[in-house]
Amino acid sequence: MKGSLILANGEKFTGQWQGKPKDHIGELIYFTGMARFQEFITDPANKGKIVIATFPGVLNSDLDQSMFESDKIQIGGLITQQDASMPIDVKGINVLDIFYKQNMPVLTDMDTRALVKRVKKEGEMPAIISSEYTANRISAHTEDFQGDSGTEYIIQNGDKHIVIINFGYKKSLIQVLSQSGNKVTVVSSNIDISSVNALKPDGIIFSGGPGHPLQWQKCFPEYKKLAMKYPTIGLGLGHQILALAFGANIEKMPTGHRNFKEPVIQPGSNKVFMSSQNHGFTVTEKNLKQNGLRVSFKNVHDGTVEGLVHEQYPVATYQFHPEQMNNPLNELIFNNFFRTVNESKGARVYA
């Protein structure tokens, strides 16, 4: 059956539809990785995205559920050049099978090279993936997503109590905290400061997640008070939200950083690290100094802000994420955080 992808600019691309008939509107992005596809499609930050896979053999990926970043596929649609009629030989979970089970649309036999060129030229944009070959032009609107939950006691015993403000956390974050022997509680992004205080945290983490950071603008005063009181780190979306809460600015990137080997440099030491990133907004350098923030990491390719430290309060934020494997950045992020946690609440972060 034929299917189509219609971009916000009116262009239409056709391919072979896989699965049940279904339409989905989402932001069109692309993923250049030749591996770690399973982590990418299950990352809550990708909720609702339509993903162009540039690697032509993506359907042959062996999926290992223990490496999933959430309990399900988070993306809203998949675009691939691969011909689904060809034999697919995998030992783990078959990509198409898991998409079928979750009723997620897939378009195969697509001109992914032409699509990526459009996105690079015009920026990430809304699109509709449709099983109807005659689908109409779409409006430039996509649904806003917010990661949310009630209070979850993930790890009930540990030396220190870490509270995660949940915007859509990744399982790898829980793994890092578990390995370090911490008690972990996850709370809603809409929680008030008194409820967090009642949990008596030793440290707070603002998680990554999907959506525009200004969706939480009404909560910024509460978030700022929490960060001023407890040792705090922000990851991904949490980095952007904390920066905004302290008076910084953000801007939409034409095309985001969406890969597992994005180089970042640490000013001063000039050390370069490879990071895991998945974001379409960036914090600008404007007004950072007057709001007490300094840049702790920059992107090697485009010079965008990748990390911040507050000069007065125990706050450090990172645009990149911890991973489910050993990585020098994991050690750097959490050694600094746990050292501050092990001092006294309100101690200054040194990074």
C-alpha positions in Angstrom: 0.0 0.0 0.0 1.2 3.5 -0.8 1.8 6.1 1.9 2.9 9.6 1.9 4.8 12.2 3.9 3.7 15.8 3.5 5.9 18.6 4.8 4.7 21.9 6.2 6.1 23.6 3.1 3.6 21.5 1.0 6.1 19.1 -0.5 5.0 15.4 -0.8 7.1 12.3 -0.7 5.7 8.8 -1.3 6.7 5.3 -0.2 5.5 2.0 0.9 3.2 1.9 3.9 3.9 -0.7 6.6 1.3 -1.6 9.2 -2.2 -0.5 9.9 -3.6 2.7 8.3 -2.9 5.7 10.5 -2.1 9.4 10.2 0.3 11.2 12.5 1.5 14.8 12.6 4.8 15.5 14.2 8.1 17.3 13.9 10.3 15.9 11.2 13.9 15.2 12.3 16.7 12.9 11.2 19.0 10.4 12.9 22.4 9.7 11.4 23.5 6.9 13.7 24.5 3.5 12.4 24.0 2.0 15.8 22.0 2.6 19.0 18.8 2.9 17.1 16.9 1.3 20.0 18.0 3.9 22.5 17.0 6.7 20.1 13.5 5.5 19.2 12.7 4.8 22.9 14.1 8.1 24.2 11.1 10.1 25.7 12.7 13.3 24.2 11.5 12.0 20.8 7.9 11.6 21.8 5.8 12.2 18.6 8.7 12.9 16.3 8.8 11.6 12.7 12.3 10.3 12.3 14.2 9.9 9.0 16.8 7.1 9.4 19.8 7.9 7.2 21.4 4.5 7.7 19.9 2.4 4.9 19.8 -0.9 6.9 18.0 0.3 10.0 15.3 -2.4 9.8 18.1 -4.9 10.3 18.9 -3.5 13.8 19.0 -6.1 16.6 16.8 -4.6 19.3 17.7 -5.4 22.9 14.9 -4.4 25.3 17.3 -4.1 28.2 18.8 -1.1 26.4 15.5 0.7 25.8 15.3 4.2 27.4 11.6 3.8 28.2 9.0 1.0 28.1 7.8 1.7 24.6 8.6 3.3 21.2 8.4 7.0 21.6 8.7 8.3 18.1 5.5 8.9 16.1 6.7 7.6 12.7 9.7 6.1 10.9 11.0 7.0 7.4 13.6 4.6 5.8 15.1 4.0 2.4 15.1 0.3 3.1 13.0 -2.1 1.1 10.8 -4.0 3.6 10.1 -6.8 1.1 13.8 -7.9 1.3 14.6 -10.6 4.0 15.3 -9.1 7.4 17.5 -11.3 9.5 17.8 -10.3 13.2 18.5 -12.3 16.4 16.8 -9.9 18.7 13.5 -8.0 18.4 12.4 -7.3 14.8 12.0 -3.5 14.2 8.9 -3.8 12.0 7.3 -6.3 14.4 7.6 -3.9 17.4 6.3 -1.0 15.3 3.3 -3.1 14.2 2.5 -4.1 17.8 2.4 -0.4 18.9 0.6 0.7 15.7 3.4 3.1 14.8 3.5 4.2 11.1 6.5 3.3 9.0 7.2 4.4 5.4 9.8 2.4 3.5 11.4 2.8 0.0 11.7 6.6 0.7 14.2 9.1 -0.8 15.8 9.8 2.6 18.7 11.7 1.0 16.3 14.2 -0.6 14.4 14.5 2.7 17.5 15.2 4.8 18.6 17.8 2.3 15.2 19.6 2.7 15.5 19.5 6.5 19.1 20.8 6.5 18.0 23.6 4.2 14.7 24.7 5.7 15.1 23.3 9.3 13.2 20.8 11.3 9.5 21.2 10.5 6.0 19.8 11.1 5.0 17.0 8.7 2.2 14.4 8.4 2.9 10.7 7.7 -0.3 9.3 6.1 -1.6 6.0 4.8 -3.7 8.0 2.4 -1.9 8.8 -0.8 -4.0 11.9 -1.4 -3.4 13.5 2.1 -3.7 17.3 2.1 -1.3 20.0 3.0 -0.9 20.4 6.8 -0.8 23.4 9.0 2.5 24.2 10.7 1.3 22.9 14.1 2.3 19.9 16.1 1.1 18.8 19.5 3.0 19.9 22.6 4.2 17.1 24.8 4.9 17.1 28.5 6.5 14.2 30.4 4.6 13.8 33.7 3.8 11.4 36.5 2.8 11.1 40.1 5.4 10.3 42.8 7.2 7.1 42.2 9.6 5.5 44.7 12.0 3.9 42.2 14.8 2.9 44.6 13.6 2.9 48.2 16.9 2.6 50.0 20.2 4.3 49.7 22.8 6.5 51.3 21.6 9.7 49.8 18.1 10.7 48.6 18.0 12.0 45.0 14.7 13.4 43.7 14.1 13.6 39.9 11.8 16.3 38.6 10.3 14.3 35.7 10.0 15.8 32.3 10.5 12.4 30.6 13.5 10.7 32.2 15.6 8.0 30.6 16.2 4.6 32.1 19.9 5.2 31.9 19.6 7.9 34.4 18.1 5.5 37.0 20.9 3.0 36.2 23.6 5.6 37.0 22.0 6.5 40.2 21.4 2.9 41.2 25.0 2.0 40.6 26.0 4.8 43.0 23.8 3.4 45.8 21.2 6.2 46.0 17.6 6.3 47.1 15.6 7.7 44.1 12.2 9.3 44.0 10.6 10.5 40.8 8.1 13.3 41.0 5.8 15.2 38.6 7.2 18.3 36.8 4.2 20.2 38.2 5.1 19.5 41.9 5.3 22.4 44.3 8.3 23.2 46.4 6.6 22.2 49.7 6.0 18.7 48.4 9.6 18.4 47.4 10.8 19.7 50.8 8.6 17.0 52.5 10.7 14.4 50.7 13.9 15.7 52.3 16.1 15.3 49.3 19.9 15.5 49.4 20.0 16.5 45.7 17.7 17.2 42.8 17.9 16.3 39.1 15.8 18.0 36.4 15.5 15.3 33.8 15.4 15.4 30.0 12.2 15.0 28.1 10.1 16.2 25.1 8.4 19.5 24.3 9.2 23.2 24.3 10.9 24.3 27.6 8.6 27.3 27.9 5.6 25.0 28.5 6.8 25.0 32.1 7.2 28.8 32.4 4.6 29.0 35.2 6.8 26.7 37.3 10.0 28.6 36.8 9.8 30.5 40.2 9.4 27.2 42.0 12.2 25.5 40.1 14.5 28.4 40.9 13.8 28.2 44.6 14.5 24.5 44.6 17.8 24.9 42.7 18.9 27.6 45.1 18.3 25.4 48.1 19.5 21.9 47.0 22.5 20.6 45.0 20.9 20.4 41.5 21.8 19.3 38.1 19.7 19.6 34.9 20.0 17.2 31.9 18.8 17.9 28.3 15.4 19.6 28.6 16.2 20.1 32.3 19.3 22.1 31.4 17.2 24.5 29.3 14.4 24.8 31.9 16.9 25.7 34.7 18.7 28.2 32.4 15.4 29.9 31.7 14.4 29.8 35.4 17.5 31.8 36.2 16.9 34.4 33.4 18.7 33.0 30.4 17.3 32.8 26.9 16.8 29.9 24.4 16.4 29.7 20.6 15.2 27.0 18.2 18.0 25.4 16.2 17.6 24.9 12.5 18.5 21.2 13.0 19.2 19.8 16.4 22.0 17.7 17.8 20.6 14.1 17.7 23.4 11.6 18.0 25.6 9.6 20.4 28.9 11.1 19.4 28.6 14.8 19.6 31.9 16.5 20.6 31.8 19.0 23.4 34.8 21.0 24.8 35.4 22.2 28.3 36.7 25.8 28.4 39.8 26.2 30.4 41.1 22.6 30.2 40.3 22.5 26.4 39.4 18.8 26.9 37.0 17.3 24.3 34.5 14.7 25.2 32.0 12.7 23.1 28.5 13.1 24.3 25.0 11.7 23.9 22.6 14.4 22.7 19.0 14.8 21.5 17.6 18.3 21.4 16.3 21.0 19.1 16.7 24.1 21.3 19.8 25.7 22.7 20.6 28.2 25.5 22.0 31.4 24.1 25.0 33.1 25.7 23.2 36.4 26.0 22.5 37.5 29.6 24.3 34.5 31.2 26.9 36.5 33.2 24.4 39.0 34.6 22.2 36.0 35.8 25.1 34.4 37.6 25.7 31.7 35.0 28.9 30.7 33.2 29.5 28.3 30.4 31.1 25.0 31.4 30.9 23.2 28.0 30.5 24.3 24.4 29.8 22.4 21.2 32.9 21.8 19.1 31.0 22.1 15.7 28.8 25.1 16.2 29.9 26.7 19.5 26.5 26.4 21.1 26.2 26.2 24.9 26.4 22.6 26.2 26.8 23.2 30.0 26.3 25.8 32.6 27.3 26.4 36.2 25.8 28.9 38.6 28.5 31.1 40.3 26.5 31.3 43.6 24.2 28.4 43.9 24.8 24.6 43.7 23.5 24.3 40.2 25.2 22.6 37.2 23.4 21.9 33.9 24.3 19.8 30.9 22.7 19.7 27.4 24.0 16.1 27.1 22.8 12.9 28.9 24.3 10.1 30.9 24.5 6.8 29.1 24.0 3.1 29.9 27.7 2.4 29.3 30.9 3.7 30.7 31.7 7.2 29.5 34.1 9.8 30.9 31.3 12.4 30.9 29.2 10.2 33.2 32.0 10.2 35.8 32.6 14.0 35.4 28.9 14.9 35.8 28.0 12.7 38.7 31.3 12.9 40.6 30.8 16.7 40.8 27.1 16.2 41.7 27.7 13.6 44.4 30.6 15.6 45.9 28.3 18.5 46.3 25.6 16.3 47.7 28.0 14.8 50.2 28.9 18.3 51.5 26.1 20.4 52.8 22.9 21.5 51.1 23.5 24.9 49.5 27.3 24.2 49.0 28.8 25.7 45.8 29.3 23.5 42.8 32.9 23.4 41.4 33.1 22.2 37.8 
